[in-house]
């Protein structure tokens, strides 16, 4: 078994698998049951946050960034946060254009 800084990688990978599975099940359940009951903007924001959480776990465990230095993580995570912010702004702008087009 591989050991990285005293962490059993097999257990870490299985734990990550179960976390990703639960997040995906919550995401799919919300898509099936909440579509039509909540505003689409709220659902889109929820999907973006859930996808961001999955991306964080995938990058931190499978790309081993969990064990890298702090500045490398900041270099990767900070642009990702800006990208997620821009995505939320673009979704809000598109929603605004969609409503203006209907009037």
Biotite code that builds the C-alpha atoms (Angstrom):
import biotite.structure as struc

atoms = struc.array([
    struc.Atom([0.000, 0.000, 0.000], chain_id="A", res_id=1, res_name="UNK", atom_name="CA", element="C"),
    struc.Atom([1.150, 3.489, -0.789], chain_id="A", res_id=2, res_name="UNK", atom_name="CA", element="C"),
    struc.Atom([1.837, 5.870, 2.028], chain_id="A", res_id=3, res_name="UNK", atom_name="CA", element="C"),
    struc.Atom([2.031, 9.609, 1.385], chain_id="A", res_id=4, res_name="UNK", atom_name="CA", element="C"),
    struc.Atom([2.949, 11.603, 4.482], chain_id="A", res_id=5, res_name="UNK", atom_name="CA", element="C"),
    struc.Atom([1.451, 8.950, 6.753], chain_id="A", res_id=6, res_name="UNK", atom_name="CA", element="C"),
    struc.Atom([-1.876, 8.757, 4.901], chain_id="A", res_id=7, res_name="UNK", atom_name="CA", element="C"),
    struc.Atom([-3.159, 5.422, 3.643], chain_id="A", res_id=8, res_name="UNK", atom_name="CA", element="C"),
    struc.Atom([-3.977, 6.257, 0.012], chain_id="A", res_id=9, res_name="UNK", atom_name="CA", element="C"),
    struc.Atom([-6.311, 3.299, -0.508], chain_id="A", res_id=10, res_name="UNK", atom_name="CA", element="C"),
    struc.Atom([-8.545, 4.404, 2.375], chain_id="A", res_id=11, res_name="UNK", atom_name="CA", element="C"),
    struc.Atom([-8.369, 8.005, 1.162], chain_id="A", res_id=12, res_name="UNK", atom_name="CA", element="C"),
    struc.Atom([-9.398, 7.012, -2.368], chain_id="A", res_id=13, res_name="UNK", atom_name="CA", element="C"),
    struc.Atom([-12.333, 4.943, -1.106], chain_id="A", res_id=14, res_name="UNK", atom_name="CA", element="C"),
    struc.Atom([-13.450, 7.757, 1.193], chain_id="A", res_id=15, res_name="UNK", atom_name="CA", element="C"),
    struc.Atom([-13.263, 10.148, -1.737], chain_id="A", res_id=16, res_name="UNK", atom_name="CA", element="C"),
    struc.Atom([-15.265, 7.719, -3.874], chain_id="A", res_id=17, res_name="UNK", atom_name="CA", element="C"),
    struc.Atom([-18.054, 7.563, -1.301], chain_id="A", res_id=18, res_name="UNK", atom_name="CA", element="C"),
    struc.Atom([-18.104, 11.349, -0.892], chain_id="A", res_id=19, res_name="UNK", atom_name="CA", element="C"),
    struc.Atom([-18.299, 11.823, -4.671], chain_id="A", res_id=20, res_name="UNK", atom_name="CA", element="C"),
    struc.Atom([-21.025, 9.182, -4.906], chain_id="A", res_id=21, res_name="UNK", atom_name="CA", element="C"),
    struc.Atom([-23.151, 10.895, -2.249], chain_id="A", res_id=22, res_name="UNK", atom_name="CA", element="C"),
    struc.Atom([-22.685, 14.327, -3.834], chain_id="A", res_id=23, res_name="UNK", atom_name="CA", element="C"),
    struc.Atom([-23.631, 12.915, -7.256], chain_id="A", res_id=24, res_name="UNK", atom_name="CA", element="C"),
    struc.Atom([-26.727, 11.168, -5.871], chain_id="A", res_id=25, res_name="UNK", atom_name="CA", element="C"),
    struc.Atom([-27.818, 14.410, -4.172], chain_id="A", res_id=26, res_name="UNK", atom_name="CA", element="C"),
    struc.Atom([-27.219, 16.304, -7.411], chain_id="A", res_id=27, res_name="UNK", atom_name="CA", element="C"),
    struc.Atom([-29.194, 13.842, -9.562], chain_id="A", res_id=28, res_name="UNK", atom_name="CA", element="C"),
    struc.Atom([-32.018, 13.616, -7.003], chain_id="A", res_id=29, res_name="UNK", atom_name="CA", element="C"),
    struc.Atom([-32.289, 17.404, -6.934], chain_id="A", res_id=30, res_name="UNK", atom_name="CA", element="C"),
    struc.Atom([-32.328, 17.521, -10.736], chain_id="A", res_id=31, res_name="UNK", atom_name="CA", element="C"),
    struc.Atom([-35.142, 14.977, -10.909], chain_id="A", res_id=32, res_name="UNK", atom_name="CA", element="C"),
    struc.Atom([-37.303, 16.131, -8.014], chain_id="A", res_id=33, res_name="UNK", atom_name="CA", element="C"),
    struc.Atom([-36.753, 19.900, -7.776], chain_id="A", res_id=34, res_name="UNK", atom_name="CA", element="C"),
    struc.Atom([-36.875, 20.881, -11.451], chain_id="A", res_id=35, res_name="UNK", atom_name="CA", element="C"),
    struc.Atom([-40.054, 22.850, -11.929], chain_id="A", res_id=36, res_name="UNK", atom_name="CA", element="C"),
    struc.Atom([-40.507, 23.505, -8.211], chain_id="A", res_id=37, res_name="UNK", atom_name="CA", element="C"),
    struc.Atom([-37.625, 25.941, -7.677], chain_id="A", res_id=38, res_name="UNK", atom_name="CA", element="C"),
    struc.Atom([-36.401, 28.819, -9.846], chain_id="A", res_id=39, res_name="UNK", atom_name="CA", element="C"),
    struc.Atom([-33.848, 27.670, -12.411], chain_id="A", res_id=40, res_name="UNK", atom_name="CA", element="C"),
    struc.Atom([-31.261, 30.182, -11.120], chain_id="A", res_id=41, res_name="UNK", atom_name="CA", element="C"),
    struc.Atom([-31.271, 28.555, -7.686], chain_id="A", res_id=42, res_name="UNK", atom_name="CA", element="C"),
    struc.Atom([-30.947, 25.107, -9.226], chain_id="A", res_id=43, res_name="UNK", atom_name="CA", element="C"),
    struc.Atom([-28.098, 26.237, -11.498], chain_id="A", res_id=44, res_name="UNK", atom_name="CA", element="C"),
    struc.Atom([-26.260, 27.729, -8.514], chain_id="A", res_id=45, res_name="UNK", atom_name="CA", element="C"),
    struc.Atom([-26.763, 24.477, -6.605], chain_id="A", res_id=46, res_name="UNK", atom_name="CA", element="C"),
    struc.Atom([-25.417, 22.438, -9.543], chain_id="A", res_id=47, res_name="UNK", atom_name="CA", element="C"),
    struc.Atom([-22.383, 24.699, -9.863], chain_id="A", res_id=48, res_name="UNK", atom_name="CA", element="C"),
    struc.Atom([-21.595, 24.400, -6.143], chain_id="A", res_id=49, res_name="UNK", atom_name="CA", element="C"),
    struc.Atom([-21.982, 20.624, -6.191], chain_id="A", res_id=50, res_name="UNK", atom_name="CA", element="C"),
    struc.Atom([-19.806, 20.330, -9.309], chain_id="A", res_id=51, res_name="UNK", atom_name="CA", element="C"),
    struc.Atom([-17.217, 22.571, -7.637], chain_id="A", res_id=52, res_name="UNK", atom_name="CA", element="C"),
    struc.Atom([-17.204, 20.313, -4.571], chain_id="A", res_id=53, res_name="UNK", atom_name="CA", element="C"),
    struc.Atom([-16.678, 17.258, -6.770], chain_id="A", res_id=54, res_name="UNK", atom_name="CA", element="C"),
    struc.Atom([-13.913, 19.008, -8.705], chain_id="A", res_id=55, res_name="UNK", atom_name="CA", element="C"),
    struc.Atom([-12.200, 19.940, -5.429], chain_id="A", res_id=56, res_name="UNK", atom_name="CA", element="C"),
    struc.Atom([-12.170, 16.342, -4.199], chain_id="A", res_id=57, res_name="UNK", atom_name="CA", element="C"),
    struc.Atom([-10.995, 14.987, -7.547], chain_id="A", res_id=58, res_name="UNK", atom_name="CA", element="C"),
    struc.Atom([-8.182, 17.521, -7.833], chain_id="A", res_id=59, res_name="UNK", atom_name="CA", element="C"),
    struc.Atom([-7.109, 17.244, -4.205], chain_id="A", res_id=60, res_name="UNK", atom_name="CA", element="C"),
    struc.Atom([-6.973, 13.450, -4.020], chain_id="A", res_id=61, res_name="UNK", atom_name="CA", element="C"),
    struc.Atom([-6.398, 12.069, -7.499], chain_id="A", res_id=62, res_name="UNK", atom_name="CA", element="C"),
    struc.Atom([-4.031, 14.826, -8.614], chain_id="A", res_id=63, res_name="UNK", atom_name="CA", element="C"),
    struc.Atom([-2.369, 14.770, -5.163], chain_id="A", res_id=64, res_name="UNK", atom_name="CA", element="C"),
    struc.Atom([-2.770, 18.519, -4.627], chain_id="A", res_id=65, res_name="UNK", atom_name="CA", element="C"),
    struc.Atom([-3.914, 17.792, -1.085], chain_id="A", res_id=66, res_name="UNK", atom_name="CA", element="C"),
    struc.Atom([-0.285, 17.037, -0.309], chain_id="A", res_id=67, res_name="UNK", atom_name="CA", element="C"),
    struc.Atom([1.274, 19.957, -2.202], chain_id="A", res_id=68, res_name="UNK", atom_name="CA", element="C"),
    struc.Atom([2.495, 23.232, -0.793], chain_id="A", res_id=69, res_name="UNK", atom_name="CA", element="C"),
    struc.Atom([0.021, 25.950, 0.082], chain_id="A", res_id=70, res_name="UNK", atom_name="CA", element="C"),
    struc.Atom([1.018, 28.337, -2.706], chain_id="A", res_id=71, res_name="UNK", atom_name="CA", element="C"),
    struc.Atom([0.537, 25.753, -5.442], chain_id="A", res_id=72, res_name="UNK", atom_name="CA", element="C"),
    struc.Atom([-2.973, 25.083, -4.147], chain_id="A", res_id=73, res_name="UNK", atom_name="CA", element="C"),
    struc.Atom([-3.698, 28.819, -4.101], chain_id="A", res_id=74, res_name="UNK", atom_name="CA", element="C"),
    struc.Atom([-2.378, 29.113, -7.644], chain_id="A", res_id=75, res_name="UNK", atom_name="CA", element="C"),
    struc.Atom([-4.873, 26.519, -8.825], chain_id="A", res_id=76, res_name="UNK", atom_name="CA", element="C"),
    struc.Atom([-7.872, 27.161, -6.567], chain_id="A", res_id=77, res_name="UNK", atom_name="CA", element="C"),
    struc.Atom([-7.969, 30.957, -6.831], chain_id="A", res_id=78, res_name="UNK", atom_name="CA", element="C"),
    struc.Atom([-8.470, 31.001, -10.630], chain_id="A", res_id=79, res_name="UNK", atom_name="CA", element="C"),
    struc.Atom([-11.073, 28.266, -10.241], chain_id="A", res_id=80, res_name="UNK", atom_name="CA", element="C"),
    struc.Atom([-12.990, 30.454, -7.768], chain_id="A", res_id=81, res_name="UNK", atom_name="CA", element="C"),
    struc.Atom([-12.831, 33.382, -10.182], chain_id="A", res_id=82, res_name="UNK", atom_name="CA", element="C"),
    struc.Atom([-14.103, 31.106, -12.952], chain_id="A", res_id=83, res_name="UNK", atom_name="CA", element="C"),
    struc.Atom([-17.004, 29.929, -10.784], chain_id="A", res_id=84, res_name="UNK", atom_name="CA", element="C"),
    struc.Atom([-17.841, 33.545, -9.909], chain_id="A", res_id=85, res_name="UNK", atom_name="CA", element="C"),
    struc.Atom([-17.790, 34.494, -13.599], chain_id="A", res_id=86, res_name="UNK", atom_name="CA", element="C"),
    struc.Atom([-20.024, 31.526, -14.402], chain_id="A", res_id=87, res_name="UNK", atom_name="CA", element="C"),
    struc.Atom([-22.571, 32.651, -11.798], chain_id="A", res_id=88, res_name="UNK", atom_name="CA", element="C"),
    struc.Atom([-22.472, 36.215, -13.166], chain_id="A", res_id=89, res_name="UNK", atom_name="CA", element="C"),
    struc.Atom([-22.945, 34.966, -16.736], chain_id="A", res_id=90, res_name="UNK", atom_name="CA", element="C"),
    struc.Atom([-25.881, 32.795, -15.673], chain_id="A", res_id=91, res_name="UNK", atom_name="CA", element="C"),
    struc.Atom([-27.510, 35.772, -13.940], chain_id="A", res_id=92, res_name="UNK", atom_name="CA", element="C"),
    struc.Atom([-26.906, 37.945, -17.003], chain_id="A", res_id=93, res_name="UNK", atom_name="CA", element="C"),
    struc.Atom([-28.344, 35.306, -19.320], chain_id="A", res_id=94, res_name="UNK", atom_name="CA", element="C"),
    struc.Atom([-31.371, 34.953, -17.074], chain_id="A", res_id=95, res_name="UNK", atom_name="CA", element="C"),
    struc.Atom([-31.861, 38.722, -17.188], chain_id="A", res_id=96, res_name="UNK", atom_name="CA", element="C"),
    struc.Atom([-31.633, 38.745, -21.003], chain_id="A", res_id=97, res_name="UNK", atom_name="CA", element="C"),
    struc.Atom([-34.075, 35.857, -21.165], chain_id="A", res_id=98, res_name="UNK", atom_name="CA", element="C"),
    struc.Atom([-36.649, 37.737, -19.072], chain_id="A", res_id=99, res_name="UNK", atom_name="CA", element="C"),
    struc.Atom([-36.128, 40.980, -20.993], chain_id="A", res_id=100, res_name="UNK", atom_name="CA", element="C"),
    struc.Atom([-36.609, 39.152, -24.294], chain_id="A", res_id=101, res_name="UNK", atom_name="CA", element="C"),
    struc.Atom([-39.991, 37.837, -23.122], chain_id="A", res_id=102, res_name="UNK", atom_name="CA", element="C"),
    struc.Atom([-41.295, 41.349, -22.333], chain_id="A", res_id=103, res_name="UNK", atom_name="CA", element="C"),
])
